[in-house]
């Protein structure tokens, strides 16, 4: 779960950078707001460890919420005339969101396994 949380932190920072790109590209304000909401969705769950299934479910919900917010930002962008760089960045963020949501879905029911101290013993 630690790797997923670190990846979510990095994607959250990339979302904020894309938000700045959207502001500089004079995209509709809805794009920047949707990206800010998307970054907040991941930033809320990233610093906390998710050891039990209820917390892992929260990570899954945050991943799906991120995916929806980035899709909304992409829809706002496609409505107006914007730079192709912003469309590419949003598409990459959408793909990263799909990856986070799938990763969180795959790990939602995992349990901690006790480590074997005598792994190599006969």
N, C-alpha and C positions, 0 to 999 in steps of 0.2 A: 504494500500500500504506500510505502514511502516513495517509491519511484513514480507512482501515479500522482501523488501530491506534489512532487517536485515538477513533474511534467505539467500539471495544472497551473502551477505558479508561473512557469515559463510562458505558457500559452496566454495566461492572464496579462502578463507584461507585453506580449506581442499584440494582444488586443488593444491595449492602451496606446501602443505605438501606431497601430493602424487607425485608431481614433484620431490621433494627431495628424496622420496623413490625410484623413477624410476632411479634417478642418482646414488644412492647408490647400486641399484640392477644391475647396468650396462646394463640397457635397451637401446634400440636404441635411438639416440639423438632426433629423430622425436617425441618420446613420451614426452620428457621434453618440447620441443618447442610447441607441441600441447596443453599441459597442461598449459603452460605459456600464450598462446593465450586465452585459455578457462577462466583462472582466470582473465585475463584482460577484457574480454567481460563482466563479471559480475561486476568487480570492477569499470568499467566506469559508470554504471548506478546506482550502489548501494547508493552513497552519495546524490543523487538528488531526490527531491520529484517529483512525477509524478501525478499532479492534473488533467491535461486535457488529452484528448484521444490521442493526438499526442505523448505526452511523455509516455503514457502507451503503445503505439505501439512500441516505442523505447525499452521499457523494454521487450516486447515480442520478438522483433528481437534479443536483447541481449541474452535472454534465449534460443532461437533457435540456435544462433551462438555458445553458450556454449555447447549445446547438440551436434552439429556437430563436434566441436573441440574435445570433449571427445570421440566421436565415432571414430574419426581419430586416436586419441591416442590409443584407444583399438585395432584398426586395425594394427597399428604399433607394438603393443605388441604381438599380436597373430602371427605376421609374424616370430618373433624370439623366441628363448628359454629364457624365463624369469621366475621369481618366481611366484608361484601361489598367493602369497600375493598381488602382484601388479595387477594381473588380477582381484582379488576380489575387491581391492580398486577402480579400474577403473570401474568395473561393478556397484559398489555402487554409484560412481560419475555419471555414466550414468543414473541410476535410479533417482538420485536427480535432474539431468538436465531435465529429463522428467517431474518430479514434478514441477520444476520452470517454464518450458514452459507451462504446462497445467494451472498452477496457474495464470500466466501472461495472458494467453488466456482468462481465465474466468473473469478476472478483467479488460480487455482492454476497455470495453464500460461502465463501472460504472461511475456514476455521484455523486457528493457530495450532500447529502440530508440535508436540514436545520433541525436543532435540534428543537424539540418541547419543549418549556419551560413549557407547561401545560399538560404534559403527564398524570398525575394522577388526574387532575381536572375533575369535572363532567361537 
